[in-house]
Amino acid sequence: MTGFLLAFAAVAVLVAGLLSYVASSQPDGLDATTQRGCTVVQVDGAEELQGDCIAKNAQDHHLANSPLADYTIDGNDKLTGVAGILGVAAAFAVLFAVVNLIRAGRRKDTAAVTESEST
């Protein structure tokens, strides 16, 4: 099982670290749908929506200025792969913590059953 997890982690790191550089920068289906009826124009070096669409009412998420926001590191598009690898590492850390909590609970239950059977 450990070999499988290591292979899975290696593939995940490769996908996040390498393929993220060739991913499309075009909006996905949800973004494209919310932008129907608007056009994106450059105003003072920033993108602005003009027209009538749902996306004009959108607001930034409260973590929009965080270091790993928008699949980059501090807004640097050249570090997309590094951000992907950090995301994979964070996901595996959470998975590892959850699995260890489940194992600890099972050990505790097994110990309680063994103790009650021996008395």
N, C-alpha and C positions, 0 to 999 in steps of 0.2 A: 504493500500500500504506500509506503514511503517513496518508493521509486516512481510510482504513478504521480504522486503529489509534486515531487521535484520536477518531473517532466512537464506536468501541467503548469507549474510556476514558470518554468523556463519558456514555454510557448507563450504564456501570458505576457511575460516581460518582453519577448521579441515582438509580439504583436503591438503592444503598447509603445515600445521604444522605437520601432522601425516603421511600422505601417502608419503610425499617426502622422508622419511627415508627408505621406501621399494621400491622406484623407481629403475629401472635398471641403473647400471653404464655403461652398454655397449653402444656403439655409436648408435645413432638413424639411420634411413634409409639414410639420407643425408650424415652423417659422414661416415657410413659404405661404401657408394658408392664412396666417394672421396678417401677412403683408399684402394680401390681395387688395387692390384698389389704391395702393401707395407706390411711390417710386422713391428709391434711395438716392439722395444727392449729397455731395460734399459741400459743407458750409464751414468755413474757417478751419479746414483740416479735419473736421469730424463728420461722421455720417448723420444725416437727418432724414426722417421720413416726411414726404409731402403727399398729400392726398387724403383719402378717407379710408382708413383700415383699422382693424382691431389693435394692431401693434402700436399705434400712436398712443394708446392709453397705457402701455406697458411701463413699468418702473423697474429700476435696477433692484436686484435681490440684495438683502442686507449684507451678504458676503461678496458682493461684486468687486470690492476693492481688496479682497484677500490675496495673499501671495500666489495661490494656485487657481485663481478664478479664470474662467474662459479657456481652459485646457492649456494654459501657459504658466510660466513662472514670472511673476511681476510684469505681466503683459508682453514679455519677450516671445514672439512667435517662433524664434529659432530654438526654443527650449521645450517645444511641445512634447517631444519624445521623453525628456527627463520628467516632465509633469505626468506623462502617462505611466512611467515606471514608478514614480512616487505614489500614484493612485493605485496601481496594482499592489505595491508593498503595503499600503494602508488597508486595502481590502483583505489581503492575506493576514495581516496583523489582527484584524477584527475576527476573521474566520478562526484563527488560532486561539484567540481568547474565548470565543464561544464554544469551540470544541473542548477546550480545557475545563470550562465551567460545567459542561455536560458530563465530561468524564469524572470530575470531582463529585458531582451529584450522584452518579452511578456508583462510584466507589463507596460513598457514604451509605447509600441504600443497601449495597451488598454487604457492607460491614455490619449494618444494623440487622439484616436478616440472618447473617452468620452468627451474630451474638445472641439473637433470640432463639435460634435453633440449638445452640450449645447450652442454654440454661434449662 
